[in-house]
Amino acid sequence: VHPSITSCKKERVDSVNKGKRNMDATFVLNAAAGSVTLSVPSTRSNACAKATYSAKVRKPFVGLRSFNAIDGVSVSVGGAAQFKNRMTKTLSRSSSIPSVPEISMVQAAPSKSKTDIQFPGDEPITLTRYLLLEQKKGTIGYDMDILLGSIATACKTIASQVHRAGIMNLVGLAGATNVQGEEQKKLDVIANDCIKNSLRLTGRMGIIASEEEDEPVLVDEDFAGNYVAVFDPLDGSSNIDASISTGTIFGIYKQVKQCVFDDGSVAPMSEREASCMVDVLQPGSNLVAAGYCMYSSSTMMVLSLGEGVNGFTLDPLIGEFVLTHPNIRIPEKGTIYSFNEGNSDNWDKALQTYVKDLKNPASGKPYSLRYIGSMVGDIHRTLLYGGIFGYPADKKNPNGKLRLLYECAPMGFIMEQAGGLASTGTERILHVKPEKVHQRLPTFLGSKLDVELLESYYKKV
């Protein structure tokens, strides 16, 4: 608590600022925002008429108010509406400070500082607190809490790298291609290593599968656990150089069997590893958690634990994700479609007819086209505003381009948890069991009525 002195002679100000009249005060408030002022009337005629001590406080804090101050004086705290408790403390005498008859604590005018954090409601719900509450409810266990915390930390790191990519020369190609033959960006490699290492070191992972890796990675026995993680470390990375939104997609499964081998095994390592890869090839309906982090004008983490969908926004001032979008529900019907219409000539007849009817309906307002080219960005908008997102099969890509394991299943899980649908056009995406790690799948995600209408066109074929 630093003093500001009014109506004082210069030498008096110097004396106070040297600490001879400083007070050590700790304010820990139940719920308050603004400033707290301590008025200290002096008993000396040649001294200051008044010394004002102020400290900015920020909600929410929980605890007691404690003072180390002067002369065995009682301090009464109260009077302001947000101070829910009234209490009095007797202060210990300090020989270095002259006798002062009274110290009163009053609420000053609210601070207009731009750095003050204003949260909706009395207390914010951070991601850490949310996971602890879910653990208390029994929705998740301690291991899942640790896993999701490590993913959140990785997302913060990636967000920092993405936002500084131009400054740190992280744009452009890394000079390699991934297993799909796609040229890797520098940030693809950085993001992949960041998430892989964060998950591996939790000690809760058995297998980690990434879009950027040729094959799933078995975690060392010293760090092995009982979960399988699948992820696309940086979806939409082709947009990095243009500063368009990108994101990380992840899904978590329970491991079917422990993939730790005893020394007596005689099977070749490749065969033993292959037997464990079955744990990765699970349908989306087996997911126990899924989510995505979006790196845009703000960094958001959208998460589902199988009981709805919640959105958290990263507050850079405190370095924590804060719940800003509780219980996200997609509108039952939207007015936006999100397809790469440049490929429309290569689509099948059913999809061509469907999109044509969206643009020229028999009645009502036509749908609007919105397409970013980054799945996380397009899905996030669809989740909030409604409508339909699709990356269909075409003549050049008969199975579409999106990966079932890393993109379709986790995003389909989130969409269904929010009240929407996830379909290939003919079947539910979460029912599709992967046959190989990098399998692709035609994908349509969105509002319930919009996806059902699309499926009706395929049924006519």
Disulfide bonds with the S-S distance in Angstrom:
Cys8-Cys48 1.78
Cys155-Cys293 2.33
Cys259-Cys276 1.98
